[in-house]
Amino acid sequence: MALTVLRDGLVEHPDSEDIVIALQKLLREQKEYERAKEVLEDTLAKYPPERIWMQAVQLRRETGDL
């Protein structure tokens, strides 16, 4: 349910840092690291806000990609 709401929210508001961060955090909690990476990478490709970069670095550390 929450995943669907966040995905829909991201479609409606693709520039929302809060939605991106919430979505990738939920995916990380569910151990869906590849999907979380995709969300962050897609957002970083569009615009690189600091908060998104921070989340990307944290995820890479968590998954051993650093």
Predicted model as a PDB file, atoms N, CA, C, CB and O in Angstrom, pLDDT in the B-factor column:
MODEL        1                                                                  
ATOM      1  N   MET A   1       0.819  -1.194   0.000  1.00 87.00           N  
ATOM      2  CA  MET A   1       0.000   0.000   0.000  1.00 87.00           C  
ATOM      3  C   MET A   1       0.865   1.262   0.000  1.00 87.00           C  
ATOM      4  CB  MET A   1      -0.933  -0.004   1.205  1.00 87.00           C  
ATOM      5  O   MET A   1       0.709   2.131  -0.858  1.00 87.00           O  
ATOM      6  N   ALA A   2       1.775   1.353   0.966  1.00 90.00           N  
ATOM      7  CA  ALA A   2       2.634   2.543   1.053  1.00 90.00           C  
ATOM      8  C   ALA A   2       3.492   2.673  -0.199  1.00 90.00           C  
ATOM      9  CB  ALA A   2       3.533   2.478   2.310  1.00 90.00           C  
ATOM     10  O   ALA A   2       3.716   3.776  -0.698  1.00 90.00           O  
ATOM     11  N   LEU A   3       3.966   1.545  -0.697  1.00 91.00           N  
ATOM     12  CA  LEU A   3       4.801   1.562  -1.899  1.00 91.00           C  
ATOM     13  C   LEU A   3       4.025   2.119  -3.086  1.00 91.00           C  
ATOM     14  CB  LEU A   3       5.317   0.150  -2.219  1.00 91.00           C  
ATOM     15  O   LEU A   3       4.559   2.915  -3.859  1.00 91.00           O  
ATOM     16  N   THR A   4       2.788   1.714  -3.234  1.00 94.00           N  
ATOM     17  CA  THR A   4       1.944   2.205  -4.323  1.00 94.00           C  
ATOM     18  C   THR A   4       1.695   3.701  -4.190  1.00 94.00           C  
ATOM     19  CB  THR A   4       0.612   1.450  -4.349  1.00 94.00           C  
ATOM     20  O   THR A   4       1.760   4.436  -5.176  1.00 94.00           O  
ATOM     21  N   VAL A   5       1.414   4.144  -2.993  1.00 94.00           N  
ATOM     22  CA  VAL A   5       1.165   5.569  -2.757  1.00 94.00           C  
ATOM     23  C   VAL A   5       2.407   6.391  -3.100  1.00 94.00           C  
ATOM     24  CB  VAL A   5       0.750   5.814  -1.288  1.00 94.00           C  
ATOM     25  O   VAL A   5       2.306   7.436  -3.742  1.00 94.00           O  
ATOM     26  N   LEU A   6       3.573   5.919  -2.671  1.00 92.00           N  
ATOM     27  CA  LEU A   6       4.805   6.662  -2.953  1.00 92.00           C  
ATOM     28  C   LEU A   6       5.132   6.664  -4.453  1.00 92.00           C  
ATOM     29  CB  LEU A   6       5.977   6.061  -2.162  1.00 92.00           C  
ATOM     30  O   LEU A   6       5.550   7.686  -4.998  1.00 92.00           O  
ATOM     31  N   ARG A   7       4.945   5.537  -5.104  1.00 91.00           N  
ATOM     32  CA  ARG A   7       5.198   5.493  -6.556  1.00 91.00           C  
ATOM     33  C   ARG A   7       4.265   6.432  -7.302  1.00 91.00           C  
ATOM     34  CB  ARG A   7       5.032   4.060  -7.093  1.00 91.00           C  
ATOM     35  O   ARG A   7       4.696   7.163  -8.194  1.00 91.00           O  
ATOM     36  N   ASP A   8       2.994   6.416  -6.942  1.00 94.00           N  
ATOM     37  CA  ASP A   8       2.031   7.323  -7.569  1.00 94.00           C  
ATOM     38  C   ASP A   8       2.398   8.774  -7.290  1.00 94.00           C  
ATOM     39  CB  ASP A   8       0.608   7.032  -7.068  1.00 94.00           C  
ATOM     40  O   ASP A   8       2.311   9.628  -8.172  1.00 94.00           O  
ATOM     41  N   GLY A   9       2.807   9.040  -6.062  1.00 93.00           N  
ATOM     42  CA  GLY A   9       3.228  10.387  -5.705  1.00 93.00           C  
ATOM     43  C   GLY A   9       4.417  10.852  -6.506  1.00 93.00           C  
ATOM     44  O   GLY A   9       4.501  12.020  -6.885  1.00 93.00           O  
ATOM     45  N   LEU A  10       5.340   9.943  -6.768  1.00 88.00           N  
ATOM     46  CA  LEU A  10       6.522  10.292  -7.553  1.00 88.00           C  
ATOM     47  C   LEU A  10       6.161  10.590  -9.005  1.00 88.00           C  
ATOM     48  CB  LEU A  10       7.547   9.164  -7.492  1.00 88.00           C  
ATOM     49  O   LEU A  10       6.774  11.446  -9.644  1.00 88.00           O  
ATOM     50  N   VAL A  11       5.170   9.883  -9.515  1.00 90.00           N  
ATOM     51  CA  VAL A  11       4.689  10.158 -10.878  1.00 90.00           C  
ATOM     52  C   VAL A  11       4.080  11.555 -10.946  1.00 90.00           C  
ATOM     53  CB  VAL A  11       3.646   9.095 -11.321  1.00 90.00           C  
ATOM     54  O   VAL A  11       4.323  12.310 -11.887  1.00 90.00           O  
ATOM     55  N   GLU A  12       3.292  11.878  -9.940  1.00 93.00           N  
ATOM     56  CA  GLU A  12       2.624  13.182  -9.898  1.00 93.00           C  
ATOM     57  C   GLU A  12       3.581  14.326  -9.565  1.00 93.00           C  
ATOM     58  CB  GLU A  12       1.501  13.152  -8.882  1.00 93.00           C  
ATOM     59  O   GLU A  12       3.397  15.449 -10.033  1.00 93.00           O  
ATOM     60  N   HIS A  13       4.603  14.038  -8.756  1.00 91.00           N  
ATOM     61  CA  HIS A  13       5.537  15.069  -8.291  1.00 91.00           C  
ATOM     62  C   HIS A  13       6.969  14.553  -8.422  1.00 91.00           C  
ATOM     63  CB  HIS A  13       5.233  15.474  -6.816  1.00 91.00           C  
ATOM     64  O   HIS A  13       7.614  14.267  -7.413  1.00 91.00           O  
ATOM     65  N   PRO A  14       7.473  14.432  -9.648  1.00 84.00           N  
ATOM     66  CA  PRO A  14       8.791  13.821  -9.867  1.00 84.00           C  
ATOM     67  C   PRO A  14       9.953  14.608  -9.264  1.00 84.00           C  
ATOM     68  CB  PRO A  14       9.025  13.659 -11.335  1.00 84.00           C  
ATOM     69  O   PRO A  14      11.041  14.055  -9.104  1.00 84.00           O  
ATOM     70  N   ASP A  15       9.757  15.866  -8.932  1.00 81.00           N  
ATOM     71  CA  ASP A  15      10.832  16.664  -8.359  1.00 81.00           C  
ATOM     72  C   ASP A  15      10.790  16.717  -6.833  1.00 81.00           C  
ATOM     73  CB  ASP A  15      10.774  18.061  -8.912  1.00 81.00           C  
ATOM     74  O   ASP A  15      11.529  17.491  -6.225  1.00 81.00           O  
ATOM     75  N   SER A  16       9.950  15.918  -6.213  1.00 87.00           N  
ATOM     76  CA  SER A  16       9.810  15.941  -4.760  1.00 87.00           C  
ATOM     77  C   SER A  16      10.895  15.111  -4.088  1.00 87.00           C  
ATOM     78  CB  SER A  16       8.431  15.430  -4.352  1.00 87.00           C  
ATOM     79  O   SER A  16      10.880  13.882  -4.148  1.00 87.00           O  
ATOM     80  N   GLU A  17      11.831  15.793  -3.451  1.00 86.00           N  
ATOM     81  CA  GLU A  17      12.891  15.095  -2.723  1.00 86.00           C  
ATOM     82  C   GLU A  17      12.303  14.234  -1.615  1.00 86.00           C  
ATOM     83  CB  GLU A  17      13.895  16.097  -2.138  1.00 86.00           C  
ATOM     84  O   GLU A  17      12.768  13.117  -1.385  1.00 86.00           O  
ATOM     85  N   ASP A  18      11.296  14.736  -0.935  1.00 90.00           N  
ATOM     86  CA  ASP A  18      10.702  13.993   0.176  1.00 90.00           C  
ATOM     87  C   ASP A  18      10.127  12.660  -0.280  1.00 90.00           C  
ATOM     88  CB  ASP A  18       9.615  14.822   0.842  1.00 90.00           C  
ATOM     89  O   ASP A  18      10.288  11.648   0.403  1.00 90.00           O  
ATOM     90  N   ILE A  19       9.462  12.652  -1.422  1.00 92.00           N  
ATOM     91  CA  ILE A  19       8.885  11.403  -1.934  1.00 92.00           C  
ATOM     92  C   ILE A  19       9.989  10.445  -2.353  1.00 92.00           C  
ATOM     93  CB  ILE A  19       7.942  11.681  -3.124  1.00 92.00           C  
ATOM     94  O   ILE A  19       9.922   9.251  -2.060  1.00 92.00           O  
ATOM     95  N   VAL A  20      11.000  10.957  -3.033  1.00 90.00           N  
ATOM     96  CA  VAL A  20      12.124  10.108  -3.463  1.00 90.00           C  
ATOM     97  C   VAL A  20      12.792   9.466  -2.252  1.00 90.00           C  
ATOM     98  CB  VAL A  20      13.160  10.932  -4.273  1.00 90.00           C  
ATOM     99  O   VAL A  20      13.063   8.265  -2.248  1.00 90.00           O  
ATOM    100  N   ILE A  21      13.053  10.263  -1.240  1.00 88.00           N  
ATOM    101  CA  ILE A  21      13.716   9.745  -0.042  1.00 88.00           C  
ATOM    102  C   ILE A  21      12.835   8.721   0.667  1.00 88.00           C  
ATOM    103  CB  ILE A  21      14.069  10.894   0.917  1.00 88.00           C  
ATOM    104  O   ILE A  21      13.328   7.673   1.084  1.00 88.00           O  
ATOM    105  N   ALA A  22      11.557   9.001   0.808  1.00 94.00           N  
ATOM    106  CA  ALA A  22      10.653   8.057   1.461  1.00 94.00           C  
ATOM    107  C   ALA A  22      10.550   6.745   0.680  1.00 94.00           C  
ATOM    108  CB  ALA A  22       9.267   8.680   1.621  1.00 94.00           C  
ATOM    109  O   ALA A  22      10.548   5.666   1.272  1.00 94.00           O  
ATOM    110  N   LEU A  23      10.466   6.841  -0.646  1.00 94.00           N  
ATOM    111  CA  LEU A  23      10.358   5.644  -1.476  1.00 94.00           C  
ATOM    112  C   LEU A  23      11.605   4.784  -1.375  1.00 94.00           C  
ATOM    113  CB  LEU A  23      10.109   6.027  -2.926  1.00 94.00           C  
ATOM    114  O   LEU A  23      11.504   3.568  -1.208  1.00 94.00           O  
ATOM    115  N   GLN A  24      12.777   5.395  -1.474  1.00 91.00           N  
ATOM    116  CA  GLN A  24      13.988   4.575  -1.432  1.00 91.00           C  
ATOM    117  C   GLN A  24      14.206   4.004  -0.032  1.00 91.00           C  
ATOM    118  CB  GLN A  24      15.213   5.402  -1.865  1.00 91.00           C  
ATOM    119  O   GLN A  24      14.740   2.902   0.102  1.00 91.00           O  
ATOM    120  N   LYS A  25      13.805   4.727   1.010  1.00 92.00           N  
ATOM    121  CA  LYS A  25      13.926   4.188   2.368  1.00 92.00           C  
ATOM    122  C   LYS A  25      13.021   2.968   2.545  1.00 92.00           C  
ATOM    123  CB  LYS A  25      13.574   5.269   3.413  1.00 92.00           C  
ATOM    124  O   LYS A  25      13.430   1.973   3.144  1.00 92.00           O  
ATOM    125  N   LEU A  26      11.812   3.043   2.034  1.00 95.00           N  
ATOM    126  CA  LEU A  26      10.894   1.907   2.113  1.00 95.00           C  
ATOM    127  C   LEU A  26      11.460   0.707   1.350  1.00 95.00           C  
ATOM    128  CB  LEU A  26       9.507   2.292   1.555  1.00 95.00           C  
ATOM    129  O   LEU A  26      11.401  -0.424   1.833  1.00 95.00           O  
ATOM    130  N   LEU A  27      11.998   0.953   0.177  1.00 95.00           N  
ATOM    131  CA  LEU A  27      12.589  -0.133  -0.609  1.00 95.00           C  
ATOM    132  C   LEU A  27      13.782  -0.745   0.125  1.00 95.00           C  
ATOM    133  CB  LEU A  27      13.026   0.380  -1.997  1.00 95.00           C  
ATOM    134  O   LEU A  27      13.962  -1.963   0.110  1.00 95.00           O  
ATOM    135  N   ARG A  28      14.593   0.091   0.764  1.00 92.00           N  
ATOM    136  CA  ARG A  28      15.731  -0.427   1.537  1.00 92.00           C  
ATOM    137  C   ARG A  28      15.247  -1.276   2.699  1.00 92.00           C  
ATOM    138  CB  ARG A  28      16.608   0.726   2.056  1.00 92.00           C  
ATOM    139  O   ARG A  28      15.822  -2.329   2.972  1.00 92.00           O  
ATOM    140  N   GLU A  29      14.205  -0.841   3.387  1.00 94.00           N  
ATOM    141  CA  GLU A  29      13.652  -1.616   4.503  1.00 94.00           C  
ATOM    142  C   GLU A  29      13.168  -2.982   4.040  1.00 94.00           C  
ATOM    143  CB  GLU A  29      12.503  -0.854   5.168  1.00 94.00           C  
ATOM    144  O   GLU A  29      13.220  -3.960   4.786  1.00 94.00           O  
ATOM    145  N   GLN A  30      12.698  -3.033   2.802  1.00 94.00           N  
ATOM    146  CA  GLN A  30      12.205  -4.288   2.235  1.00 94.00           C  
ATOM    147  C   GLN A  30      13.320  -5.079   1.548  1.00 94.00           C  
ATOM    148  CB  GLN A  30      11.080  -4.008   1.242  1.00 94.00           C  
ATOM    149  O   GLN A  30      13.063  -6.087   0.891  1.00 94.00           O  
ATOM    150  N   LYS A  31      14.566  -4.609   1.709  1.00 94.00           N  
ATOM    151  CA  LYS A  31      15.755  -5.262   1.127  1.00 94.00           C  
ATOM    152  C   LYS A  31      15.712  -5.300  -0.397  1.00 94.00           C  
ATOM    153  CB  LYS A  31      15.886  -6.683   1.663  1.00 94.00           C  
ATOM    154  O   LYS A  31      16.286  -6.196  -1.017  1.00 94.00           O  
ATOM    155  N   GLU A  32      15.036  -4.334  -0.994  1.00 94.00           N  
ATOM    156  CA  GLU A  32      14.981  -4.225  -2.448  1.00 94.00           C  
ATOM    157  C   GLU A  32      15.995  -3.165  -2.879  1.00 94.00           C  
ATOM    158  CB  GLU A  32      13.531  -3.864  -2.943  1.00 94.00           C  
ATOM    159  O   GLU A  32      15.642  -2.092  -3.369  1.00 94.00           O  
ATOM    160  N   TYR A  33      17.258  -3.506  -2.678  1.00 92.00           N  
ATOM    161  CA  TYR A  33      18.327  -2.547  -2.884  1.00 92.00           C  
ATOM    162  C   TYR A  33      18.471  -2.092  -4.334  1.00 92.00           C  
ATOM    163  CB  TYR A  33      19.613  -3.134  -2.421  1.00 92.00           C  
ATOM    164  O   TYR A  33      18.733  -0.918  -4.593  1.00 92.00           O  
ATOM    165  N   GLU A  34      18.304  -3.001  -5.261  1.00 93.00           N  
ATOM    166  CA  GLU A  34      18.445  -2.624  -6.674  1.00 93.00           C  
ATOM    167  C   GLU A  34      17.373  -1.615  -7.078  1.00 93.00           C  
ATOM    168  CB  GLU A  34      18.362  -3.871  -7.578  1.00 93.00           C  
ATOM    169  O   GLU A  34      17.654  -0.652  -7.791  1.00 93.00           O  
ATOM    170  N   ARG A  35      16.162  -1.837  -6.624  1.00 93.00           N  
ATOM    171  CA  ARG A  35      15.080  -0.891  -6.940  1.00 93.00           C  
ATOM    172  C   ARG A  35      15.320   0.450  -6.260  1.00 93.00           C  
ATOM    173  CB  ARG A  35      13.714  -1.463  -6.510  1.00 93.00           C  
ATOM    174  O   ARG A  35      15.030   1.498  -6.838  1.00 93.00           O  
ATOM    175  N   ALA A  36      15.846   0.427  -5.041  1.00 92.00           N  
ATOM    176  CA  ALA A  36      16.176   1.674  -4.342  1.00 92.00           C  
ATOM    177  C   ALA A  36      17.254   2.436  -5.101  1.00 92.00           C  
ATOM    178  CB  ALA A  36      16.643   1.386  -2.897  1.00 92.00           C  
ATOM    179  O   ALA A  36      17.184   3.658  -5.233  1.00 92.00           O  
ATOM    180  N   LYS A  37      18.259   1.703  -5.604  1.00 90.00           N  
ATOM    181  CA  LYS A  37      19.324   2.333  -6.394  1.00 90.00           C  
ATOM    182  C   LYS A  37      18.753   2.967  -7.655  1.00 90.00           C  
ATOM    183  CB  LYS A  37      20.408   1.302  -6.765  1.00 90.00           C  
ATOM    184  O   LYS A  37      19.135   4.079  -8.022  1.00 90.00           O  
ATOM    185  N   GLU A  38      17.844   2.267  -8.316  1.00 91.00           N  
ATOM    186  CA  GLU A  38      17.235   2.803  -9.534  1.00 91.00           C  
ATOM    187  C   GLU A  38      16.509   4.115  -9.258  1.00 91.00           C  
ATOM    188  CB  GLU A  38      16.264   1.785 -10.137  1.00 91.00           C  
ATOM    189  O   GLU A  38      16.629   5.070 -10.027  1.00 91.00           O  
ATOM    190  N   VAL A  39      15.761   4.161  -8.168  1.00 89.00           N  
ATOM    191  CA  VAL A  39      15.031   5.386  -7.810  1.00 89.00           C  
ATOM    192  C   VAL A  39      16.019   6.538  -7.614  1.00 89.00           C  
ATOM    193  CB  VAL A  39      14.182   5.169  -6.516  1.00 89.00           C  
ATOM    194  O   VAL A  39      15.822   7.633  -8.141  1.00 89.00           O  
ATOM    195  N   LEU A  40      17.077   6.278  -6.856  1.00 84.00           N  
ATOM    196  CA  LEU A  40      18.059   7.336  -6.588  1.00 84.00           C  
ATOM    197  C   LEU A  40      18.802   7.749  -7.856  1.00 84.00           C  
ATOM    198  CB  LEU A  40      19.060   6.871  -5.529  1.00 84.00           C  
ATOM    199  O   LEU A  40      18.998   8.939  -8.103  1.00 84.00           O  
ATOM    200  N   GLU A  41      19.210   6.778  -8.651  1.00 87.00           N  
ATOM    201  CA  GLU A  41      19.958   7.095  -9.864  1.00 87.00           C  
ATOM    202  C   GLU A  41      19.107   7.868 -10.863  1.00 87.00           C  
ATOM    203  CB  GLU A  41      20.480   5.820 -10.506  1.00 87.00           C  
ATOM    204  O   GLU A  41      19.601   8.790 -11.513  1.00 87.00           O  
ATOM    205  N   ASP A  42      17.840   7.505 -10.991  1.00 86.00           N  
ATOM    206  CA  ASP A  42      16.946   8.243 -11.885  1.00 86.00           C  
ATOM    207  C   ASP A  42      16.814   9.693 -11.434  1.00 86.00           C  
ATOM    208  CB  ASP A  42      15.561   7.575 -11.938  1.00 86.00           C  
ATOM    209  O   ASP A  42      16.834  10.615 -12.250  1.00 86.00           O  
ATOM    210  N   THR A  43      16.679   9.878 -10.134  1.00 83.00           N  
ATOM    211  CA  THR A  43      16.543  11.230  -9.598  1.00 83.00           C  
ATOM    212  C   THR A  43      17.827  12.019  -9.767  1.00 83.00           C  
ATOM    213  CB  THR A  43      16.152  11.183  -8.128  1.00 83.00           C  
ATOM    214  O   THR A  43      17.793  13.194 -10.133  1.00 83.00           O  
ATOM    215  N   LEU A  44      18.958  11.383  -9.504  1.00 81.00           N  
ATOM    216  CA  LEU A  44      20.244  12.066  -9.651  1.00 81.00           C  
ATOM    217  C   LEU A  44      20.506  12.468 -11.097  1.00 81.00           C  
ATOM    218  CB  LEU A  44      21.375  11.174  -9.150  1.00 81.00           C  
ATOM    219  O   LEU A  44      21.152  13.485 -11.352  1.00 81.00           O  
ATOM    220  N   ALA A  45      20.013  11.684 -12.037  1.00 82.00           N  
ATOM    221  CA  ALA A  45      20.191  12.008 -13.451  1.00 82.00           C  
ATOM    222  C   ALA A  45      19.409  13.266 -13.828  1.00 82.00           C  
ATOM    223  CB  ALA A  45      19.749  10.827 -14.329  1.00 82.00           C  
ATOM    224  O   ALA A  45      19.816  14.013 -14.718  1.00 82.00           O  
ATOM    225  N   LYS A  46      18.291  13.493 -13.151  1.00 80.00           N  
ATOM    226  CA  LYS A  46      17.450  14.649 -13.454  1.00 80.00           C  
ATOM    227  C   LYS A  46      17.966  15.912 -12.788  1.00 80.00           C  
ATOM    228  CB  LYS A  46      16.021  14.388 -13.021  1.00 80.00           C  
ATOM    229  O   LYS A  46      18.074  16.959 -13.425  1.00 80.00           O  
ATOM    230  N   TYR A  47      18.280  15.810 -11.521  1.00 74.00           N  
ATOM    231  CA  TYR A  47      18.808  16.939 -10.760  1.00 74.00           C  
ATOM    232  C   TYR A  47      19.457  16.386  -9.497  1.00 74.00           C  
ATOM    233  CB  TYR A  47      17.682  17.980 -10.413  1.00 74.00           C  
ATOM    234  O   TYR A  47      18.906  15.486  -8.864  1.00 74.00           O  
ATOM    235  N   PRO A  48      20.608  16.908  -9.128  1.00 70.00           N  
ATOM    236  CA  PRO A  48      21.363  16.324  -8.020  1.00 70.00           C  
ATOM    237  C   PRO A  48      21.266  17.079  -6.683  1.00 70.00           C  
ATOM    238  CB  PRO A  48      22.786  16.235  -8.412  1.00 70.00           C  
ATOM    239  O   PRO A  48      22.261  17.658  -6.247  1.00 70.00           O  
ATOM    240  N   PRO A  49      20.113  17.091  -6.030  1.00 75.00           N  
ATOM    241  CA  PRO A  49      20.045  17.764  -4.736  1.00 75.00           C  
ATOM    242  C   PRO A  49      20.893  17.037  -3.688  1.00 75.00           C  
ATOM    243  CB  PRO A  49      18.589  17.859  -4.263  1.00 75.00           C  
ATOM    244  O   PRO A  49      21.073  15.821  -3.759  1.00 75.00           O  
ATOM    245  N   GLU A  50      21.399  17.778  -2.737  1.00 81.00           N  
ATOM    246  CA  GLU A  50      22.281  17.220  -1.719  1.00 81.00           C  
ATOM    247  C   GLU A  50      21.660  16.046  -0.972  1.00 81.00           C  
ATOM    248  CB  GLU A  50      22.665  18.291  -0.738  1.00 81.00           C  
ATOM    249  O   GLU A  50      22.318  15.030  -0.748  1.00 81.00           O  
ATOM    250  N   ARG A  51      20.400  16.183  -0.590  1.00 77.00           N  
ATOM    251  CA  ARG A  51      19.765  15.118   0.188  1.00 77.00           C  
ATOM    252  C   ARG A  51      19.723  13.806  -0.584  1.00 77.00           C  
ATOM    253  CB  ARG A  51      18.354  15.527   0.588  1.00 77.00           C  
ATOM    254  O   ARG A  51      19.867  12.734   0.004  1.00 77.00           O  
ATOM    255  N   ILE A  52      19.527  13.884  -1.893  1.00 81.00           N  
ATOM    256  CA  ILE A  52      19.480  12.667  -2.704  1.00 81.00           C  
ATOM    257  C   ILE A  52      20.869  12.050  -2.795  1.00 81.00           C  
ATOM    258  CB  ILE A  52      18.929  12.968  -4.118  1.00 81.00           C  
ATOM    259  O   ILE A  52      21.012  10.830  -2.708  1.00 81.00           O  
ATOM    260  N   TRP A  53      21.889  12.878  -2.969  1.00 84.00           N  
ATOM    261  CA  TRP A  53      23.270  12.375  -2.997  1.00 84.00           C  
ATOM    262  C   TRP A  53      23.596  11.669  -1.683  1.00 84.00           C  
ATOM    263  CB  TRP A  53      24.273  13.533  -3.251  1.00 84.00           C  
ATOM    264  O   TRP A  53      24.214  10.605  -1.685  1.00 84.00           O  
ATOM    265  N   MET A  54      23.187  12.253  -0.575  1.00 84.00           N  
ATOM    266  CA  MET A  54      23.457  11.652   0.736  1.00 84.00           C  
ATOM    267  C   MET A  54      22.812  10.268   0.839  1.00 84.00           C  
ATOM    268  CB  MET A  54      22.939  12.568   1.868  1.00 84.00           C  
ATOM    269  O   MET A  54      23.432   9.327   1.334  1.00 84.00           O  
ATOM    270  N   GLN A  55      21.587  10.150   0.379  1.00 84.00           N  
ATOM    271  CA  GLN A  55      20.896   8.864   0.427  1.00 84.00           C  
ATOM    272  C   GLN A  55      21.586   7.844  -0.481  1.00 84.00           C  
ATOM    273  CB  GLN A  55      19.422   9.031   0.019  1.00 84.00           C  
ATOM    274  O   GLN A  55      21.703   6.670  -0.131  1.00 84.00           O  
ATOM    275  N   ALA A  56      22.039   8.302  -1.645  1.00 85.00           N  
ATOM    276  CA  ALA A  56      22.724   7.411  -2.581  1.00 85.00           C  
ATOM    277  C   ALA A  56      24.014   6.874  -1.966  1.00 85.00           C  
ATOM    278  CB  ALA A  56      23.028   8.143  -3.900  1.00 85.00           C  
ATOM    279  O   ALA A  56      24.319   5.688  -2.097  1.00 85.00           O  
ATOM    280  N   VAL A  57      24.760   7.728  -1.307  1.00 87.00           N  
ATOM    281  CA  VAL A  57      26.010   7.307  -0.657  1.00 87.00           C  
ATOM    282  C   VAL A  57      25.702   6.320   0.468  1.00 87.00           C  
ATOM    283  CB  VAL A  57      26.789   8.538  -0.102  1.00 87.00           C  
ATOM    284  O   VAL A  57      26.385   5.305   0.600  1.00 87.00           O  
ATOM    285  N   GLN A  58      24.697   6.602   1.268  1.00 88.00           N  
ATOM    286  CA  GLN A  58      24.335   5.699   2.363  1.00 88.00           C  
ATOM    287  C   GLN A  58      23.931   4.320   1.827  1.00 88.00           C  
ATOM    288  CB  GLN A  58      23.187   6.302   3.197  1.00 88.00           C  
ATOM    289  O   GLN A  58      24.309   3.294   2.394  1.00 88.00           O  
ATOM    290  N   LEU A  59      23.169   4.303   0.744  1.00 87.00           N  
ATOM    291  CA  LEU A  59      22.748   3.028   0.160  1.00 87.00           C  
ATOM    292  C   LEU A  59      23.949   2.269  -0.387  1.00 87.00           C  
ATOM    293  CB  LEU A  59      21.712   3.257  -0.956  1.00 87.00           C  
ATOM    294  O   LEU A  59      24.053   1.056  -0.206  1.00 87.00           O  
ATOM    295  N   ARG A  60      24.848   2.971  -1.048  1.00 88.00           N  
ATOM    296  CA  ARG A  60      26.041   2.300  -1.587  1.00 88.00           C  
ATOM    297  C   ARG A  60      26.900   1.715  -0.467  1.00 88.00           C  
ATOM    298  CB  ARG A  60      26.876   3.284  -2.428  1.00 88.00           C  
ATOM    299  O   ARG A  60      27.459   0.628  -0.611  1.00 88.00           O  
ATOM    300  N   ARG A  61      27.000   2.431   0.636  1.00 90.00           N  
ATOM    301  CA  ARG A  61      27.730   1.879   1.794  1.00 90.00           C  
ATOM    302  C   ARG A  61      27.034   0.646   2.326  1.00 90.00           C  
ATOM    303  CB  ARG A  61      27.861   2.927   2.912  1.00 90.00           C  
ATOM    304  O   ARG A  61      27.677  -0.356   2.639  1.00 90.00           O  
ATOM    305  N   GLU A  62      25.726   0.723   2.428  1.00 89.00           N  
ATOM    306  CA  GLU A  62      24.942  -0.384   2.962  1.00 89.00           C  
ATOM    307  C   GLU A  62      25.059  -1.635   2.110  1.00 89.00           C  
ATOM    308  CB  GLU A  62      23.495   0.016   3.079  1.00 89.00           C  
ATOM    309  O   GLU A  62      25.059  -2.749   2.634  1.00 89.00           O  
ATOM    310  N   THR A  63      25.158  -1.457   0.797  1.00 89.00           N  
ATOM    311  CA  THR A  63      25.217  -2.613  -0.107  1.00 89.00           C  
ATOM    312  C   THR A  63      26.640  -2.966  -0.522  1.00 89.00           C  
ATOM    313  CB  THR A  63      24.387  -2.345  -1.342  1.00 89.00           C  
ATOM    314  O   THR A  63      26.850  -3.894  -1.304  1.00 89.00           O  
ATOM    315  N   GLY A  64      27.627  -2.221   0.003  1.00 86.00           N  
ATOM    316  CA  GLY A  64      29.025  -2.527  -0.302  1.00 86.00           C  
ATOM    317  C   GLY A  64      29.497  -2.046  -1.651  1.00 86.00           C  
ATOM    318  O   GLY A  64      30.498  -2.545  -2.166  1.00 86.00           O  
ATOM    319  N   ASP A  65      28.803  -1.088  -2.238  1.00 77.00           N  
ATOM    320  CA  ASP A  65      29.187  -0.575  -3.556  1.00 77.00           C  
ATOM    321  C   ASP A  65      30.211   0.551  -3.497  1.00 77.00           C  
ATOM    322  CB  ASP A  65      27.968  -0.093  -4.283  1.00 77.00           C  
ATOM    323  O   ASP A  65      30.560   1.120  -4.531  1.00 77.00           O  
ATOM    324  N   LEU A  66      30.698   0.882  -2.302  1.00 63.00           N  
ATOM    325  CA  LEU A  66      31.713   1.935  -2.174  1.00 63.00           C  
ATOM    326  C   LEU A  66      33.053   1.335  -1.923  1.00 63.00           C  
ATOM    327  CB  LEU A  66      31.366   2.905  -1.059  1.00 63.00           C  
ATOM    328  O   LEU A  66      34.038   2.060  -1.786  1.00 63.00           O  
TER     329      LEU A  66                                                      
ENDMDL                                                                          
END                                                                             
